[in-house]
Amino acid sequence: MKRHNFKKLKIWQDSIKLVSDSYELTKTFPDSEKFNLCSQMNRCAVSIPSNISEGSSKSTNRHFKKFLENSLGSAFEWETQLIVSYNENYVDKEKFEYLENRILQIQKMIGSFIDNLKE
């Protein structure tokens, strides 16, 4: 298997942008969430591109797939935390819809990448 250059993968590029969005968003949360929801959301966001890059170093597509699945799991976890943030009124509707659309697109791209990766 030829290893993938993770920096050239659209799924990695888009998820790196989501990391910045997550940090920007959580800076607006109440101080009481600093070590709770803020920390968890940002760790999840960072986990998405981190797993993609780590998986790209593996010598087989089977191993790469496992890291992509971890990345997808983090994307679903981040989406849940976004919903919690919206339900707690930490995010307005417009920002919520924008970020929800972004994470859904990332989830679809990662899922498609997994489905098309040959073992």
C-alpha positions as CSV (number, residue, x, y, z in Angstrom):
1,M,0.0,0.0,0.0
2,K,1.2,3.5,-0.8
3,R,0.8,5.7,2.2
4,H,-1.4,8.7,1.9
5,N,-0.1,12.2,2.4
6,F,-2.6,13.3,5.0
7,K,-2.0,17.1,4.4
8,K,-3.4,16.6,0.8
9,L,-6.6,14.8,2.0
10,K,-9.7,17.0,1.9
11,I,-11.1,15.2,5.0
12,W,-8.0,16.2,6.9
13,Q,-8.0,19.8,5.6
14,D,-11.7,20.3,6.4
15,S,-11.3,18.8,9.9
16,I,-8.3,21.0,10.6
17,K,-10.6,24.0,9.9
18,L,-13.2,22.5,12.2
19,V,-10.6,22.5,15.0
20,S,-10.3,26.3,14.7
21,D,-14.1,26.7,14.6
22,S,-14.3,24.6,17.8
23,Y,-11.7,26.7,19.6
24,E,-13.4,29.9,18.5
25,L,-16.8,28.7,19.6
26,T,-15.8,27.4,23.0
27,K,-14.1,30.7,23.8
28,T,-17.6,32.1,24.0
29,F,-18.9,29.5,26.5
30,P,-19.3,30.3,30.2
31,D,-16.2,30.0,32.4
32,S,-18.0,27.1,34.2
33,E,-17.6,25.0,31.1
34,K,-13.9,25.6,30.6
35,F,-12.8,22.2,32.0
36,N,-16.0,20.4,30.9
37,L,-17.7,20.9,27.6
38,C,-15.0,23.3,26.2
39,S,-12.3,20.9,26.9
40,Q,-14.2,17.9,25.6
41,M,-15.3,19.6,22.4
42,N,-11.8,20.8,21.6
43,R,-10.3,17.4,22.3
44,C,-12.8,15.7,20.0
45,A,-12.2,18.3,17.3
46,V,-8.5,17.7,17.5
47,S,-9.0,14.0,17.5
48,I,-10.6,14.0,14.0
49,P,-7.6,15.2,12.0
50,S,-5.2,13.6,14.4
51,N,-6.6,10.1,13.7
52,I,-6.6,10.7,10.0
53,S,-2.9,11.7,10.0
54,E,-1.9,8.9,12.3
55,G,-3.8,6.4,10.2
56,S,-2.1,7.6,7.1
57,S,1.2,6.4,8.5
58,K,0.1,2.8,8.7
59,S,1.4,0.2,6.3
60,T,-2.0,-1.3,5.3
61,N,-5.4,0.1,4.4
62,R,-6.9,-2.2,7.0
63,H,-5.0,-0.4,9.8
64,F,-5.7,3.0,8.2
65,K,-9.4,2.2,8.2
66,K,-9.3,1.6,12.0
67,F,-8.0,5.2,12.5
68,L,-10.5,6.6,10.1
69,E,-13.3,4.9,12.1
70,N,-11.9,6.5,15.3
71,S,-11.9,9.8,13.5
72,L,-15.5,9.3,12.4
73,G,-16.4,8.4,16.0
74,S,-14.9,11.6,17.2
75,A,-16.9,13.5,14.6
76,F,-20.1,12.0,15.9
77,E,-19.1,12.8,19.4
78,W,-18.3,16.4,18.5
79,E,-21.7,16.7,16.8
80,T,-23.4,15.5,20.0
81,Q,-21.5,18.1,22.1
82,L,-22.5,20.8,19.6
83,I,-26.2,19.8,20.1
84,V,-25.7,19.9,23.9
85,S,-24.1,23.4,23.5
86,Y,-27.1,24.5,21.5
87,N,-29.6,23.1,24.0
88,E,-27.8,24.9,26.8
89,N,-28.1,28.2,24.7
90,Y,-24.3,28.5,24.3
91,V,-24.7,28.6,20.5
92,D,-27.2,30.6,18.5
93,K,-29.3,28.9,15.9
94,E,-27.4,30.4,12.9
95,K,-24.0,29.3,14.2
96,F,-25.4,25.9,15.2
97,E,-26.8,25.2,11.8
98,Y,-23.5,26.3,10.1
99,L,-21.4,24.1,12.3
100,E,-23.8,21.1,12.2
101,N,-23.7,21.3,8.4
102,R,-19.8,21.4,8.5
103,I,-19.6,18.3,10.8
104,L,-22.2,16.4,8.7
105,Q,-20.1,17.0,5.6
106,I,-17.0,15.8,7.4
107,Q,-18.8,12.7,8.6
108,K,-20.0,11.9,5.0
109,M,-16.5,12.4,3.6
110,I,-14.8,10.2,6.2
111,G,-17.5,7.5,5.7
112,S,-17.1,7.6,1.9
113,F,-13.3,7.5,2.3
114,I,-13.6,4.4,4.5
115,D,-16.1,2.7,2.1
116,N,-13.8,3.3,-0.9
117,L,-10.5,2.3,0.8
118,K,-9.4,-1.0,-0.6
119,E,-8.3,-3.6,1.9
